């Protein structure tokens, strides 16, 4: 029997991402976000949901752009800090030693040390209540060559991304191979 936990945002699990933006004075900022994902394939779009109270919210609204940097497990401490400090009060890049890189395509910085980066042009800002969902068209994806497999595709094992479990307020490593998509279910009857 299942026990009701009430109306909550518990979903296992969420990607841990760094959202890059420039504030009104041009200072680079990055914040940790886990409420994010893919929302369209054509054009390729990603979303990130932020509270209006965050420093990044105003920056994204003003600049109409953001980046998503995917940190590896090696950046766990830095990533956690970026989610607990505010860009209003701290220079988070200086504090962590991370390197901001100006995007050539959008008016936002990304984190050089992250193995995977998506550069997004804001196309929609949807007020949902406490959070606003920023939908960005992905103009480019940049990846360190070391995270690509022999065919040139991204390798989750090599990116070494990690996940956030909201119910536990904990991070978990991602990457255990379980099976191939569109192959694992072939033992069931073919669909009509």
C-alpha positions as CSV (number, residue, x, y, z in Angstrom):
1,X,0.0,0.0,0.0
2,X,1.3,3.5,-0.9
3,X,1.3,6.3,1.7
4,X,0.3,9.8,0.7
5,X,3.0,12.4,1.1
6,X,0.9,15.3,0.0
7,X,1.4,17.7,-2.9
8,X,5.2,18.1,-3.2
9,X,7.8,18.3,-5.9
10,X,9.3,14.9,-5.1
11,X,10.6,13.3,-8.3
12,X,13.7,11.1,-8.4
13,X,15.9,12.6,-9.6
14,X,16.9,15.9,-11.1
15,X,20.0,16.9,-13.0
16,X,22.4,19.2,-11.2
17,X,23.2,22.2,-13.5
18,X,24.9,25.6,-13.3
19,X,22.9,28.5,-14.8
20,X,25.2,31.3,-16.1
21,X,24.2,34.9,-16.5
22,X,25.6,38.4,-16.4
23,X,24.0,40.9,-14.0
24,X,23.2,44.5,-14.8
25,X,26.8,45.6,-14.1
26,X,28.2,42.9,-16.3
27,X,29.5,40.7,-13.5
28,X,29.4,37.0,-14.3
29,X,27.3,34.8,-12.1
30,X,26.4,31.1,-11.9
31,X,23.8,29.4,-9.7
32,X,23.0,25.8,-9.1
33,X,19.6,24.6,-10.3
34,X,18.0,21.2,-10.4
35,X,14.6,22.1,-11.7
36,X,15.6,21.9,-15.4
37,X,15.4,19.7,-18.4
38,X,14.6,19.3,-22.1
39,X,11.3,20.7,-23.3
40,X,11.4,20.6,-27.1
41,X,13.3,18.8,-29.8
42,X,12.8,21.1,-32.7
43,X,13.9,23.8,-32.1
44,X,16.1,22.3,-29.4
45,X,15.0,23.9,-26.1
46,X,15.9,23.5,-22.5
47,X,14.1,25.0,-19.5
48,X,15.2,26.0,-16.0
49,X,12.8,27.1,-13.3
50,X,14.0,29.8,-10.9
51,X,12.4,31.8,-8.1
52,X,12.0,35.5,-8.8
53,X,14.0,36.2,-5.6
54,X,17.2,34.9,-7.1
55,X,19.8,37.2,-8.5
56,X,19.9,35.2,-11.7
57,X,16.2,35.8,-12.4
58,X,16.6,39.5,-13.1
59,X,19.8,38.9,-15.1
60,X,18.1,36.4,-17.4
61,X,15.1,38.7,-17.8
62,X,17.3,41.6,-18.7
63,X,19.9,39.8,-21.0
64,X,17.4,37.3,-22.6
65,X,20.0,34.6,-22.4
66,X,21.6,32.0,-20.1
67,X,23.9,29.1,-20.2
68,X,23.6,25.7,-18.7
69,X,27.0,24.1,-17.6
70,X,26.9,20.5,-16.5
71,X,29.4,19.9,-13.7
72,X,31.2,16.7,-13.1
73,X,31.4,15.0,-9.7
74,X,34.8,16.6,-9.3
75,X,33.0,20.0,-8.9
76,X,30.6,18.9,-6.2
77,X,31.7,21.3,-3.5
78,X,31.9,24.3,-5.9
79,X,28.5,23.4,-7.3
80,X,26.9,23.2,-3.8
81,X,28.4,26.6,-2.9
82,X,27.0,28.1,-6.1
83,X,23.5,27.0,-4.9
84,X,23.8,28.4,-1.4
85,X,25.5,31.8,-2.0
86,X,23.9,34.7,-3.8
87,X,25.5,36.6,-6.7
88,X,24.1,39.8,-5.1
89,X,26.5,39.4,-2.1
90,X,29.4,37.4,-3.5
91,X,31.6,37.0,-6.5
92,X,31.0,33.3,-6.8
93,X,33.6,32.7,-9.5
94,X,36.3,34.3,-7.4
95,X,35.2,32.4,-4.3
96,X,35.3,29.0,-6.0
97,X,38.2,29.6,-8.4
98,X,36.0,28.6,-11.3
99,X,36.5,30.4,-14.7
100,X,33.7,32.3,-16.4
101,X,33.9,32.2,-20.2
102,X,31.9,34.6,-22.3
103,X,29.7,32.9,-24.8
104,X,30.1,33.8,-28.4
105,X,26.4,33.2,-29.1
106,X,24.5,34.5,-26.1
107,X,24.9,37.3,-23.6
108,X,25.8,34.9,-20.7
109,X,28.9,33.2,-19.3
110,X,29.5,29.5,-18.9
111,X,31.8,27.6,-16.5
112,X,35.1,26.5,-18.2
113,X,35.7,23.6,-15.9
114,X,32.4,21.9,-16.7
115,X,32.7,19.2,-19.4
116,X,29.3,20.1,-21.1
117,X,27.8,23.5,-21.8
118,X,24.5,24.5,-23.5
119,X,24.1,28.1,-24.7
120,X,20.5,29.3,-24.6
121,X,18.6,32.3,-26.0
122,X,15.5,33.0,-23.9
123,X,12.3,32.5,-25.9
124,X,9.7,32.2,-23.1
125,X,9.5,33.2,-19.4
126,X,6.4,31.6,-18.0
127,X,5.3,32.6,-14.5
128,X,4.1,29.5,-12.7
129,X,3.7,30.9,-9.2
130,X,6.7,30.9,-6.9
131,X,8.9,29.9,-9.9
132,X,9.3,31.2,-13.4
133,X,10.1,28.7,-16.1
134,X,12.7,30.1,-18.5
135,X,12.6,28.3,-21.9
136,X,15.7,28.8,-23.9
137,X,16.5,27.7,-27.5
138,X,19.8,25.9,-27.5
139,X,22.0,27.7,-30.0
140,X,25.0,25.5,-29.4
141,X,26.3,22.6,-27.2
142,X,30.0,22.6,-26.3
143,X,31.7,19.5,-24.9
144,X,35.2,18.7,-23.8
145,X,36.6,16.2,-26.3
146,X,37.4,13.8,-23.4
147,X,33.7,13.3,-22.7
148,X,32.9,12.1,-26.3
149,X,32.9,8.4,-27.1
150,X,34.5,6.8,-30.2
151,X,31.5,7.8,-32.4
152,X,31.6,11.4,-31.2
153,X,28.6,11.1,-28.9
154,X,28.4,12.3,-25.3
155,X,29.2,9.6,-22.8
156,X,27.5,9.9,-19.5
157,X,30.2,7.8,-17.9
158,X,32.8,10.4,-19.1
159,X,30.8,13.5,-18.3
160,X,30.4,12.2,-14.7
161,X,27.3,14.3,-14.1
162,X,25.4,14.0,-10.8
163,X,21.8,14.2,-9.6
164,X,19.9,15.9,-6.9
165,X,17.3,14.0,-4.8
166,X,14.9,16.6,-3.5
167,X,13.2,14.4,-0.9
168,X,16.6,13.8,0.8
169,X,18.3,17.0,-0.2
170,X,21.2,14.9,-1.4
171,X,23.5,14.4,-4.4
172,X,24.0,11.1,-6.2
173,X,26.4,10.1,-8.9
174,X,24.9,9.2,-12.3
175,X,26.3,6.8,-14.8
176,X,25.6,3.1,-14.1
177,X,24.8,1.5,-17.4
178,X,21.6,-0.5,-17.3
179,X,20.7,-1.3,-20.9
180,X,20.2,0.2,-24.3
181,X,17.1,2.2,-25.1
182,X,14.7,0.7,-27.6
183,X,16.4,-2.7,-27.0
184,X,15.8,-3.4,-23.3
185,X,12.0,-3.9,-23.9
186,X,12.3,-6.1,-27.0
187,X,11.3,-9.2,-25.1
188,X,7.7,-8.0,-25.0
189,X,5.3,-8.4,-28.0
190,X,5.8,-6.0,-30.8
191,X,3.5,-2.9,-30.8
192,X,0.7,-2.9,-33.4
